[in-house]
Amino acid sequence: MGTDLERTMQSLRLVSKSEQAGIEAWNTVVPDDLNEQTDALGLDRGRLIVRVPSAAIRYKADNWLRGGGLGELQALARVPIRSVQMKIVAQNADPKTDSSRRTK
């Protein structure tokens, strides 16, 4: 049972290192204006998952990827990245500063 547990832990460490390599590659290659607004979350079967705050930022990131960014990302990453999947996750508005939520 000890060797099975060791193999499982070793496998988890490899997955963690792969995800970290993909995240580091994204943070290094992506332009600064996109880097400030996006978060690479991890890898899923060769697909890098990236969180974006809006459709506009997703469009901008997609244009960067199509314009050669994906190639740069793949060249820098120490793991194979087939594609990038962007998930739009809107940031929660602060109820203290959001004027549309104020009651009159």
C-alpha positions as CSV (number, residue, x, y, z in Angstrom):
1,M,0.0,0.0,0.0
2,G,2.9,2.3,0.6
3,T,4.2,2.1,-2.9
4,D,0.8,2.8,-4.4
5,L,0.5,5.9,-2.2
6,E,4.0,7.0,-3.3
7,R,3.2,6.6,-7.0
8,T,0.0,8.6,-6.5
9,M,1.9,11.4,-4.8
10,Q,4.5,11.4,-7.5
11,S,1.8,11.6,-10.2
12,L,0.2,14.5,-8.4
13,R,3.5,16.3,-8.1
14,L,4.0,15.9,-11.9
15,V,0.6,17.3,-12.6
16,S,1.3,20.2,-10.3
17,K,4.6,21.0,-11.9
18,S,3.0,20.8,-15.4
19,E,0.2,23.2,-14.4
20,Q,2.8,25.6,-12.8
21,A,4.9,25.5,-16.0
22,G,1.8,26.5,-18.1
23,I,0.8,29.3,-15.7
24,E,4.4,30.7,-15.6
25,A,4.6,30.6,-19.4
26,W,1.3,32.6,-19.6
27,N,2.5,35.1,-17.0
28,T,5.8,35.6,-18.9
29,V,4.6,35.8,-22.5
30,V,1.3,37.6,-22.3
31,P,1.5,41.4,-22.8
32,D,1.4,43.4,-19.6
33,D,-2.1,44.9,-20.3
34,L,-3.6,41.4,-20.6
35,N,-1.5,40.0,-17.8
36,E,-3.0,42.5,-15.4
37,Q,-6.5,41.5,-16.3
38,T,-6.2,37.7,-16.7
39,D,-5.4,34.7,-14.5
40,A,-4.0,31.4,-15.8
41,L,-5.7,28.8,-13.7
42,G,-4.1,25.5,-14.8
43,L,-3.9,22.8,-17.5
44,D,-6.6,20.3,-18.6
45,R,-5.4,17.7,-21.1
46,G,-3.1,20.2,-22.9
47,R,-5.5,23.1,-22.7
48,L,-4.5,26.1,-20.6
49,I,-7.5,27.5,-18.7
50,V,-7.4,31.3,-18.4
51,R,-9.9,33.5,-16.4
52,V,-10.9,36.8,-18.1
53,P,-13.2,39.5,-16.6
54,S,-15.2,40.3,-19.7
55,A,-15.9,39.5,-23.4
56,A,-13.8,42.5,-24.4
57,I,-10.7,41.2,-22.7
58,R,-11.4,37.7,-24.1
59,Y,-11.5,39.2,-27.6
60,K,-8.3,41.0,-27.0
61,A,-6.6,37.9,-25.6
62,D,-7.9,35.8,-28.5
63,N,-6.5,38.3,-31.1
64,W,-3.1,38.1,-29.3
65,L,-3.2,34.3,-29.3
66,R,-4.1,34.2,-33.1
67,G,-1.4,36.8,-33.9
68,G,1.4,34.5,-32.7
69,G,0.9,34.5,-29.0
70,L,0.0,30.8,-28.9
71,G,3.2,29.9,-30.7
72,E,5.2,32.0,-28.2
73,L,3.4,30.4,-25.3
74,Q,4.0,26.9,-26.7
75,A,7.7,27.6,-27.3
76,L,8.2,28.9,-23.7
77,A,6.2,26.3,-21.8
78,R,8.0,23.2,-20.7
79,V,4.8,21.3,-21.2
80,P,2.7,20.8,-24.4
81,I,-0.1,23.3,-24.7
82,R,-2.5,22.6,-27.5
83,S,-4.9,25.5,-26.9
84,V,-6.1,28.1,-24.5
85,Q,-9.6,28.1,-23.1
86,M,-10.8,31.4,-21.7
87,K,-13.5,31.5,-19.1
88,I,-15.3,34.8,-18.5
89,V,-15.8,35.3,-14.8
90,A,-17.1,38.8,-14.0
91,Q,-15.6,40.5,-11.0
92,N,-18.1,41.2,-8.2
93,A,-19.0,44.9,-7.9
94,D,-18.4,46.5,-4.5
95,P,-21.8,47.4,-3.2
96,K,-20.3,50.4,-1.4
97,T,-19.1,52.0,-4.7
98,D,-21.6,50.7,-7.2
99,S,-24.1,53.5,-7.8
100,S,-26.6,51.2,-9.5
101,R,-27.1,49.3,-6.3
102,R,-27.7,52.3,-4.1
103,T,-31.2,52.8,-2.8
104,K,-32.8,56.2,-2.8
